[in-house]
């Protein structure tokens, strides 16, 4: 008998491939005018120094340190959007794992993976590859999952 966990592990990669192929076919929300624009992403971080190093290395962010009431915050830009790394002692987020997952298109997945490993990130599962793309899910030093995809030419 196949248990739920084993079943999910077997089909999840196929679901992800179908999901990414649907984006390649133009079946995404970019064809619809959206009334919203992302202004800023705030990430409540526990391992502040590791997370600053991770974001500066993996995402090539230039983070500027600001201090408010003796607490250091780190401001920068990621993919054209303002980003704020905020120590969780200020943010007071009580989550067992991330509630949102970001997906990024990259030009060199191998280079990103190298940077992830060098900054104490973890590769969650093996790279999924189709004839149109390669994708991998990683875990950052605060245990958030992030998906990186390289489109093949």
TORTORGU-802085 format. One line per field, with one value per residue: residue in three letters; x, y, z of N, C-alpha, C, O, CB in turn. Coordinates in Angstrom, 1 decimal. Glycine has a CB too. Example, Ala and Ser with C-alpha at 12.3 -4.5 7.8 and 13.67 -1.06 7.14 Angstrom:
code ALA|SER
n_px 13.2|12.8
n_py -5.7|-2.2
n_pz 7.8|7.1
ca_px 12.3|13.7
ca_py -4.5|-1.1
ca_pz 7.8|7.1
c_px 13.2|12.9
c_py -3.3|0.0
c_pz 7.8|7.9
o_px 14.2|13.4
o_py -3.3|1.1
o_pz 8.5|8.0
cb_px 11.3|14.1
cb_py -4.5|-0.6
cb_pz 9.0|5.7
***
This chain:
code UNK|UNK|UNK|UNK|UNK|UNK|UNK|UNK|UNK|UNK|UNK|UNK|UNK|UNK|UNK|UNK|UNK|UNK|UNK|UNK|UNK|UNK|UNK|UNK|UNK|UNK|UNK|UNK|UNK|UNK|UNK|UNK|UNK|UNK|UNK|UNK|UNK|UNK|UNK|UNK|UNK|UNK|UNK|UNK|UNK|UNK|UNK|UNK|UNK|UNK|UNK|UNK|UNK|UNK|UNK|UNK|UNK|UNK|UNK|UNK|UNK|UNK|UNK|UNK|UNK|UNK|UNK|UNK|UNK|UNK|UNK|UNK|UNK|UNK|UNK|UNK|UNK|UNK|UNK|UNK|UNK|UNK|UNK|UNK|UNK|UNK|UNK|UNK|UNK|UNK|UNK|UNK|UNK|UNK|UNK|UNK|UNK|UNK|UNK|UNK|UNK|UNK|UNK|UNK|UNK|UNK|UNK|UNK|UNK|UNK|UNK|UNK|UNK|UNK|UNK|UNK|UNK|UNK|UNK|UNK|UNK|UNK|UNK|UNK|UNK|UNK|UNK|UNK|UNK|UNK|UNK|UNK|UNK|UNK|UNK|UNK|UNK|UNK|UNK|UNK|UNK|UNK|UNK|UNK|UNK|UNK|UNK|UNK|UNK|UNK|UNK|UNK|UNK
n_px 0.8|0.6|1.7|0.6|2.6|4.7|3.4|2.9|5.6|6.3|4.6|4.9|7.1|6.3|4.0|5.2|6.7|4.6|3.4|5.5|5.7|3.3|3.6|5.6|4.1|2.6|0.5|0.1|-0.3|0.7|-0.4|-2.6|-3.9|-2.7|-3.8|-2.1|1.2|4.3|5.8|7.6|9.4|9.4|11.4|11.3|14.0|15.9|18.5|20.5|23.0|23.9|21.8|22.0|24.5|23.8|21.8|23.2|25.2|24.0|21.8|23.0|22.5|22.8|23.0|22.1|22.9|20.8|19.9|17.5|16.2|18.2|18.2|19.4|18.6|18.4|18.5|17.7|17.7|15.9|15.6|14.4|12.7|12.1|13.8|13.7|15.5|14.6|15.2|13.8|13.2|12.2|10.2|8.6|7.4|5.7|6.1|6.2|7.4|8.1|5.5|5.2|6.4|9.1|9.8|12.3|13.7|16.7|19.9|22.1|21.9|23.6|25.6|24.2|23.4|25.9|26.6|24.5|25.1|27.6|26.9|25.7|23.2|20.7|20.3|17.2|16.0|16.7|17.7|15.2|14.6|13.6|13.0|12.8|13.5|15.4|15.0|15.2|14.6|15.6|16.8|17.0|19.3|17.5|15.6|13.6|12.0|13.0|12.6|14.5|14.8|16.1|15.8|16.0|17.7
n_py -1.2|2.2|5.0|8.3|10.2|9.0|8.8|11.6|12.5|11.1|12.3|15.0|16.2|16.0|17.6|20.1|20.3|20.4|22.8|24.7|24.3|25.3|28.0|28.6|28.3|30.5|30.8|32.5|35.0|37.3|38.2|39.6|42.6|43.9|45.3|45.7|46.3|45.0|46.5|46.4|43.8|42.3|40.4|38.5|37.7|35.2|34.2|36.6|37.6|35.4|35.3|37.9|37.6|35.5|36.6|38.7|37.3|35.2|36.5|38.8|41.2|44.5|45.4|47.8|48.8|49.8|51.3|51.1|52.1|50.7|48.3|46.4|46.8|45.6|47.0|46.9|46.0|43.7|42.0|44.2|45.1|46.7|45.4|44.3|43.1|42.0|41.7|39.0|39.4|41.9|41.9|39.8|37.4|34.4|31.6|28.3|27.5|29.0|31.0|32.0|31.5|32.3|32.6|32.6|33.6|32.7|33.2|31.5|28.6|26.8|28.4|29.8|27.7|27.0|29.4|29.3|26.9|27.7|29.6|28.5|27.6|25.1|22.5|21.5|19.4|17.2|18.7|19.6|18.9|19.8|19.9|22.6|24.0|24.2|23.6|24.2|23.7|25.4|25.8|28.4|30.0|30.5|28.6|28.9|28.2|28.6|28.9|28.4|29.0|28.2|29.1|27.2|27.7
n_pz 0.0|-0.8|1.0|2.0|2.1|0.5|-1.9|-2.4|-2.7|-5.0|-7.0|-6.8|-8.1|-10.7|-10.8|-10.3|-12.6|-14.6|-13.7|-14.3|-17.0|-17.8|-17.4|-19.3|-21.6|-21.7|-20.0|-17.8|-15.2|-16.1|-18.5|-17.8|-16.7|-13.7|-10.6|-8.6|-7.3|-6.1|-3.4|-1.2|0.4|3.5|5.6|8.3|10.3|12.0|12.3|12.0|11.0|9.3|7.5|6.3|5.0|3.3|1.6|0.5|-0.9|-2.4|-3.8|-4.6|-3.3|-2.1|1.0|3.3|6.5|9.1|12.1|14.6|17.6|18.9|17.5|14.8|11.4|8.0|4.9|1.4|-2.1|-4.1|-6.9|-8.1|-6.2|-3.0|-0.1|3.2|5.8|8.8|12.2|14.0|16.7|16.8|14.8|15.6|14.6|14.6|13.3|12.2|9.8|6.6|5.2|2.8|-0.5|-2.5|-6.0|-8.3|-11.5|-12.9|-14.5|-14.4|-13.0|-11.8|-10.7|-8.8|-7.1|-6.1|-4.6|-2.7|-1.3|-0.3|1.6|3.7|3.0|2.0|-0.4|-1.2|-2.7|-5.5|-8.7|-10.9|-14.3|-17.5|-21.1|-21.4|-19.1|-16.0|-12.5|-9.0|-5.5|-2.6|0.7|2.9|5.4|7.6|7.3|5.3|2.3|-1.1|-4.6|-7.5|-10.9|-14.1|-17.4|-20.3|-23.4
ca_px 0.0|1.3|1.2|0.4|4.0|5.4|2.6|3.2|7.0|6.4|3.9|5.1|8.0|5.5|3.2|6.0|7.0|3.4|3.3|6.4|5.4|2.1|4.2|6.2|3.0|2.0|-0.7|0.3|-1.1|1.3|-1.2|-3.7|-3.5|-2.9|-4.0|-1.1|2.6|5.0|6.6|8.6|9.3|10.1|11.6|11.7|15.1|16.4|20.0|20.6|24.3|23.9|20.8|22.6|25.5|23.1|21.1|24.3|26.0|23.1|21.0|23.9|21.9|23.7|22.2|22.5|22.5|20.1|19.6|16.3|16.0|19.3|18.1|19.9|17.8|19.2|17.7|18.3|16.8|16.0|14.7|13.7|11.8|12.8|13.8|14.1|15.7|14.2|15.4|12.5|12.9|11.4|9.0|7.8|6.7|5.7|5.8|7.1|8.1|7.7|4.2|5.2|7.6|9.4|10.3|13.2|14.3|18.1|20.6|23.0|21.4|24.8|26.3|23.3|23.5|27.2|26.4|23.6|25.9|28.7|26.4|24.9|21.9|20.6|19.5|16.1|15.8|17.5|17.3|14.2|15.0|12.8|13.7|12.7|14.0|15.9|14.6|15.6|14.2|16.6|16.4|18.0|19.7|16.4|14.7|12.6|12.2|13.1|12.7|15.2|14.6|16.9|15.2|17.0|17.5
ca_py 0.0|3.5|6.0|9.7|10.9|8.4|9.3|13.0|12.6|10.7|13.1|16.5|16.7|16.1|18.7|21.2|20.4|20.9|24.2|25.5|24.3|26.2|29.4|28.6|28.3|31.8|30.7|33.1|36.2|38.5|38.7|40.2|43.8|43.8|46.6|45.8|46.2|44.7|47.7|45.9|42.5|42.3|39.1|38.4|36.8|34.8|34.2|37.8|37.6|34.4|35.7|39.0|37.0|34.7|37.5|39.5|36.4|34.5|37.4|39.9|42.4|45.4|45.7|48.9|48.6|50.9|51.0|51.7|51.7|49.7|47.0|46.6|46.3|45.6|47.4|46.8|45.8|42.3|41.8|45.5|45.4|46.9|44.3|44.6|41.9|42.6|40.7|38.5|40.0|43.1|41.6|38.9|36.5|33.1|30.7|27.1|27.5|30.1|31.1|32.4|30.9|33.1|31.9|33.5|33.2|33.0|33.0|30.4|27.9|26.2|29.5|30.1|26.6|27.2|30.4|28.8|26.0|28.5|30.5|27.6|27.2|23.6|22.1|20.6|18.2|17.3|19.6|19.1|19.4|19.5|20.5|24.1|24.7|23.5|24.2|23.6|24.4|25.5|26.2|29.4|29.7|30.5|27.4|29.3|27.6|29.5|28.2|29.1|28.4|28.6|28.7|26.8|28.5
ca_pz 0.0|-0.9|1.9|1.4|1.9|-0.6|-3.1|-2.7|-3.2|-6.4|-7.9|-6.6|-9.1|-12.0|-10.6|-10.5|-14.1|-15.3|-13.3|-15.0|-18.4|-18.1|-17.5|-20.6|-22.6|-21.6|-19.2|-16.5|-14.9|-16.7|-19.6|-17.2|-16.0|-12.3|-9.9|-7.5|-7.5|-4.9|-3.0|-0.3|1.1|4.8|6.0|9.8|10.3|13.3|12.2|11.2|10.2|8.3|6.5|5.5|4.1|2.3|0.6|-0.2|-1.7|-3.4|-4.6|-4.9|-2.8|-1.3|2.1|4.1|7.9|9.8|13.5|15.2|19.0|19.2|16.7|13.4|10.2|6.8|3.7|0.1|-3.2|-4.6|-8.2|-8.4|-5.1|-1.8|0.8|4.6|6.7|10.1|13.3|14.5|18.0|16.5|14.0|16.4|13.7|15.2|12.3|12.2|8.6|5.8|4.8|1.4|-1.2|-3.7|-7.2|-9.1|-12.7|-12.9|-15.7|-14.2|-11.8|-11.1|-9.9|-7.6|-6.2|-5.5|-3.6|-1.7|-0.4|0.4|2.6|4.6|2.5|1.7|-1.5|-0.6|-3.5|-6.8|-9.8|-11.9|-15.6|-18.7|-22.2|-21.4|-17.9|-14.8|-11.3|-7.7|-4.3|-1.6|2.1|3.4|6.8|8.5|6.9|4.3|1.0|-2.3|-5.8|-8.5|-12.2|-15.2|-18.6|-21.3|-24.6
c_px 0.9|0.8|1.2|1.7|4.7|4.7|2.9|4.6|7.1|5.7|4.3|6.1|7.2|4.6|4.0|6.4|5.8|3.2|4.2|6.2|4.2|2.6|4.9|5.3|2.3|0.7|-0.5|-0.4|-0.5|0.5|-2.4|-3.3|-3.8|-3.0|-2.9|0.3|3.3|5.9|7.8|8.3|10.1|10.2|12.1|12.8|15.5|17.9|20.4|21.9|24.4|22.9|21.3|23.6|24.9|22.5|22.2|25.0|25.1|22.4|21.8|23.2|23.0|22.8|22.8|22.0|21.9|19.8|18.5|16.1|17.0|19.2|18.5|19.0|18.7|18.2|18.4|17.3|17.0|15.0|13.9|12.7|12.6|12.7|14.3|14.3|15.6|14.4|14.0|12.2|12.1|10.1|8.1|6.9|6.8|5.2|6.8|7.9|7.5|6.2|4.1|6.5|7.9|10.1|11.1|13.7|15.8|18.8|21.6|22.7|22.6|25.5|25.5|23.4|24.9|27.2|25.6|24.4|27.0|28.2|25.4|23.5|21.9|19.8|18.4|15.9|16.6|16.9|16.3|14.5|14.0|13.6|13.6|13.3|14.6|15.5|15.0|15.0|15.3|16.0|17.4|18.3|18.6|15.3|13.5|13.0|12.1|13.3|13.5|15.1|15.5|16.2|16.2|16.7|17.3
c_py 1.2|4.5|7.4|10.4|10.3|8.9|10.7|13.2|12.1|11.6|14.6|17.0|16.9|17.3|20.0|21.4|20.9|22.4|25.1|25.5|25.2|27.7|29.6|28.8|29.7|31.8|31.3|34.5|37.5|39.1|39.5|41.5|43.7|45.1|46.7|45.7|45.9|45.9|47.2|44.5|42.6|40.8|39.1|37.3|36.4|34.8|35.4|37.8|36.6|34.8|36.9|38.5|36.2|35.6|38.3|38.6|35.8|35.4|38.7|41.2|43.2|45.9|46.7|48.7|49.9|50.4|51.8|51.2|50.6|48.4|47.3|46.0|46.4|45.9|47.3|46.6|44.4|42.3|43.1|45.9|45.7|45.7|44.8|43.3|42.5|41.5|40.3|39.0|41.3|42.8|40.7|38.0|35.1|32.1|29.5|27.0|28.6|29.9|31.4|31.8|31.8|32.2|32.9|32.8|33.6|32.7|31.8|29.7|27.3|27.2|29.8|29.0|26.7|28.2|30.0|27.9|26.8|29.3|29.8|27.4|25.7|23.4|21.1|19.3|18.3|18.2|18.9|19.7|18.9|20.0|22.0|24.8|23.7|24.3|23.5|24.4|24.3|25.9|27.2|29.2|29.8|29.5|27.8|28.6|28.7|28.6|29.0|28.3|29.0|28.1|28.3|27.5|27.5
c_pz 0.0|0.1|1.3|1.1|0.7|-1.9|-3.4|-3.3|-4.6|-7.4|-7.9|-7.7|-10.5|-11.9|-10.9|-12.0|-14.9|-15.0|-14.1|-16.5|-18.7|-18.2|-18.8|-21.7|-22.6|-20.8|-17.8|-16.4|-15.5|-17.9|-19.1|-16.5|-14.5|-11.6|-8.8|-8.0|-6.2|-4.6|-2.2|0.2|2.4|5.2|7.5|9.9|11.8|13.3|11.3|10.4|9.1|7.1|5.7|4.6|3.0|1.2|-0.2|-1.2|-2.8|-4.3|-5.0|-4.5|-2.1|-0.2|3.0|5.5|8.4|11.2|14.0|16.6|19.4|18.4|15.3|12.4|9.0|5.6|2.4|-1.0|-3.7|-5.8|-8.4|-7.3|-3.8|-0.9|2.1|5.3|8.1|11.2|13.8|15.9|17.9|15.8|14.8|15.6|14.4|14.1|12.4|10.9|7.7|5.4|3.3|0.8|-2.4|-4.8|-8.0|-10.4|-12.6|-14.2|-15.6|-12.9|-11.1|-10.2|-8.6|-6.6|-5.4|-4.4|-2.5|-0.7|0.4|1.5|3.6|4.2|2.2|0.4|-1.0|-1.4|-4.8|-7.8|-10.6|-13.2|-16.7|-19.9|-22.3|-20.2|-16.9|-13.6|-10.1|-6.6|-3.3|-0.3|2.6|4.9|7.9|8.2|6.1|3.0|-0.1|-3.5|-6.9|-9.8|-13.3|-16.5|-19.6|-22.6|-25.8
o_px 1.9|-0.4|1.7|1.9|5.2|5.4|3.2|4.9|7.9|6.2|4.1|5.8|7.5|4.4|3.5|6.3|6.0|2.8|3.8|6.4|4.2|2.0|4.8|5.6|1.4|-0.1|-1.0|-1.0|-1.0|0.7|-3.2|-2.3|-4.9|-2.2|-2.9|0.6|3.0|6.7|8.9|7.2|11.2|9.2|13.1|12.5|15.4|18.5|20.8|21.8|24.8|23.2|21.1|23.6|25.3|22.7|22.0|25.4|25.4|22.4|21.2|23.4|23.9|21.9|24.0|20.8|22.5|19.5|18.4|16.0|16.6|19.9|18.1|18.6|19.7|17.3|19.6|16.1|18.2|13.8|12.7|12.0|13.6|11.7|15.2|13.3|16.4|13.8|13.2|11.0|11.5|9.0|6.9|5.7|7.9|4.0|7.9|9.0|6.4|5.8|3.1|7.5|7.0|10.8|10.6|14.0|16.0|18.2|21.9|23.1|22.6|26.0|26.0|23.5|24.9|27.7|25.9|24.3|27.2|29.0|24.5|22.6|23.0|18.8|18.8|15.6|17.1|15.7|16.5|14.7|13.7|14.7|14.3|13.6|14.5|15.5|15.1|14.8|15.9|14.9|18.6|17.8|18.7|14.2|12.5|14.1|11.3|14.1|13.2|15.1|15.6|16.0|17.2|15.5|17.1
o_py 1.3|4.8|7.6|11.0|11.1|9.2|11.0|13.9|12.7|11.8|15.3|18.1|17.8|17.9|20.9|22.5|21.8|23.1|26.1|26.5|25.9|28.4|30.6|29.4|29.9|32.7|30.8|35.0|38.5|40.2|40.0|41.4|43.4|46.0|47.7|45.2|46.6|46.3|47.7|44.2|43.0|40.1|39.7|36.2|37.3|35.4|35.2|38.0|37.0|34.6|37.0|38.9|36.3|35.3|38.5|39.0|35.8|35.2|39.5|42.3|42.7|46.7|46.6|48.4|51.0|49.3|53.0|50.0|49.7|47.4|48.3|44.8|47.2|45.1|47.5|47.0|43.9|42.4|43.0|46.8|45.0|45.0|45.6|42.5|43.3|40.4|41.2|39.1|41.6|43.2|40.8|37.8|34.7|31.8|29.6|26.4|29.2|28.8|31.2|31.6|31.9|31.3|34.0|31.7|34.8|31.9|31.1|30.1|27.2|26.8|30.0|29.2|26.4|28.0|30.3|28.1|26.5|29.7|30.4|27.0|25.1|24.1|20.0|18.3|19.4|18.5|17.7|20.9|17.7|20.6|22.6|25.9|22.5|25.5|22.2|25.6|23.2|26.4|26.9|28.3|29.2|29.6|27.1|28.5|29.6|27.7|30.2|27.0|30.2|26.9|29.0|27.8|28.0
o_pz 0.7|0.1|0.2|0.1|-0.1|-2.9|-4.6|-4.2|-5.4|-8.5|-8.8|-8.2|-11.2|-12.9|-11.5|-12.5|-15.7|-15.9|-14.7|-17.2|-19.8|-18.9|-19.4|-22.8|-23.4|-21.0|-16.8|-17.3|-15.4|-18.3|-19.9|-15.7|-14.1|-12.0|-8.1|-9.1|-5.2|-5.5|-2.4|0.4|2.4|5.2|7.8|9.5|12.7|14.2|10.2|9.2|8.0|6.0|4.4|3.4|1.9|0.1|-1.3|-2.3|-4.0|-5.5|-5.7|-5.1|-1.5|-0.4|3.4|5.7|8.3|11.4|13.9|16.8|20.1|18.7|14.7|12.5|9.0|5.3|2.4|-0.8|-3.8|-5.6|-8.8|-7.5|-3.6|-0.8|2.2|5.4|8.6|11.1|14.1|16.3|18.9|16.2|14.6|16.0|14.7|14.1|12.7|11.0|8.1|5.1|2.6|1.5|-3.3|-4.5|-8.3|-10.4|-12.3|-15.0|-16.6|-11.8|-9.8|-9.2|-7.6|-5.4|-4.2|-3.3|-1.3|0.5|1.5|2.4|4.1|5.1|2.1|0.2|-0.5|-0.8|-5.1|-7.7|-11.0|-13.3|-16.7|-19.7|-23.1|-20.2|-17.0|-13.6|-10.1|-6.7|-3.1|-0.3|2.6|5.5|9.0|8.7|6.1|2.6|0.0|-3.5|-7.1|-9.8|-13.4|-16.7|-19.8|-22.9|-26.9
cb_px -1.0|1.2|2.1|-0.5|4.8|5.4|1.1|3.1|7.9|5.7|2.4|5.8|9.2|4.7|2.5|7.3|7.4|2.2|3.6|7.8|5.1|1.1|5.1|7.1|2.1|1.7|-1.1|1.8|-1.2|2.8|-1.7|-4.5|-4.2|-1.7|-5.4|-1.4|3.2|5.8|5.7|8.8|9.9|9.3|12.7|10.4|16.3|15.9|20.5|20.7|25.5|23.5|19.5|23.2|26.5|22.0|20.2|25.2|26.6|22.1|19.8|24.1|20.8|24.3|21.9|22.1|23.7|18.8|20.9|15.0|14.6|19.2|16.6|21.3|16.5|19.9|17.2|19.3|17.0|15.6|13.9|13.0|10.8|12.2|14.7|13.1|17.1|12.8|16.3|12.5|14.2|12.2|9.5|7.0|7.2|4.7|5.9|6.2|8.0|8.6|3.3|5.3|7.4|10.4|9.2|14.4|13.6|18.8|21.4|24.5|20.5|25.8|26.5|21.8|23.4|28.3|25.9|22.4|26.5|29.4|25.6|24.9|21.5|19.9|20.4|14.8|14.3|17.6|18.5|12.7|16.4|11.3|13.0|11.2|12.8|17.5|13.1|17.1|12.9|17.8|16.2|17.4|20.8|15.8|14.2|12.5|11.2|14.2|11.3|16.8|13.1|18.4|14.3|16.9|18.7
cb_py 0.0|4.0|6.0|10.5|10.6|6.9|9.1|13.9|11.7|9.3|13.0|16.7|15.7|14.8|18.8|21.1|19.0|20.1|24.3|25.0|22.8|26.1|29.7|27.4|27.2|32.4|29.2|33.3|36.4|38.2|37.5|39.3|45.1|43.0|46.7|44.6|47.5|43.4|48.7|46.9|41.4|43.2|38.4|38.1|37.3|33.3|32.8|39.0|37.4|33.0|36.1|40.1|36.1|33.8|38.4|40.1|35.3|33.6|37.8|40.0|42.0|46.6|44.4|50.3|48.2|51.3|51.2|51.5|51.3|49.4|46.5|46.0|47.2|44.3|48.9|45.7|46.8|41.3|40.6|45.4|44.2|48.2|43.1|45.5|41.3|43.1|41.2|37.0|40.2|44.2|40.9|39.7|36.5|33.1|31.3|25.9|26.1|30.3|32.0|34.0|29.4|34.2|31.2|34.0|33.8|32.3|34.2|31.0|26.8|25.7|30.7|30.3|25.3|27.5|31.7|28.0|24.9|29.4|31.7|28.2|28.0|22.9|21.4|21.4|17.9|15.9|20.1|19.4|18.9|20.1|19.9|24.4|25.4|23.4|24.4|23.5|23.7|26.5|25.0|30.9|30.6|31.9|26.8|30.9|26.5|30.6|27.8|29.2|28.4|28.1|29.8|25.2|29.3
cb_pz 1.2|-2.4|3.2|2.4|3.2|-0.5|-2.8|-1.4|-2.3|-6.5|-7.7|-5.2|-9.3|-12.2|-9.2|-9.7|-14.6|-14.8|-11.8|-14.7|-18.9|-16.9|-16.3|-20.8|-22.5|-23.0|-19.1|-16.3|-13.4|-17.2|-20.4|-16.2|-16.6|-11.7|-9.4|-6.5|-8.2|-5.0|-2.3|0.8|0.2|5.8|5.1|10.7|9.6|13.6|11.6|12.2|11.1|8.8|7.1|6.5|4.9|3.0|1.3|0.7|-0.9|-2.7|-3.8|-6.5|-1.7|-2.2|3.0|3.5|8.8|9.0|14.4|14.3|19.3|20.6|16.8|13.3|10.1|6.6|3.9|0.1|-4.3|-3.5|-8.0|-9.7|-4.9|-1.1|0.3|5.2|6.5|10.1|14.4|14.5|18.8|15.7|12.7|17.4|12.3|16.5|10.9|12.4|7.8|4.7|5.6|1.2|-1.5|-3.3|-8.1|-8.3|-14.0|-11.7|-16.2|-14.1|-12.2|-12.2|-10.7|-8.1|-6.9|-6.5|-4.3|-2.3|-1.3|-0.6|2.0|6.0|1.2|2.9|-2.7|-0.7|-3.8|-7.3|-10.6|-11.4|-15.9|-18.6|-23.5|-21.5|-17.2|-14.9|-11.4|-7.6|-3.8|-2.1|3.1|3.3|7.2|8.5|8.2|4.1|0.6|-2.1|-6.4|-8.2|-12.6|-15.2|-19.1|-21.5|-25.0
***
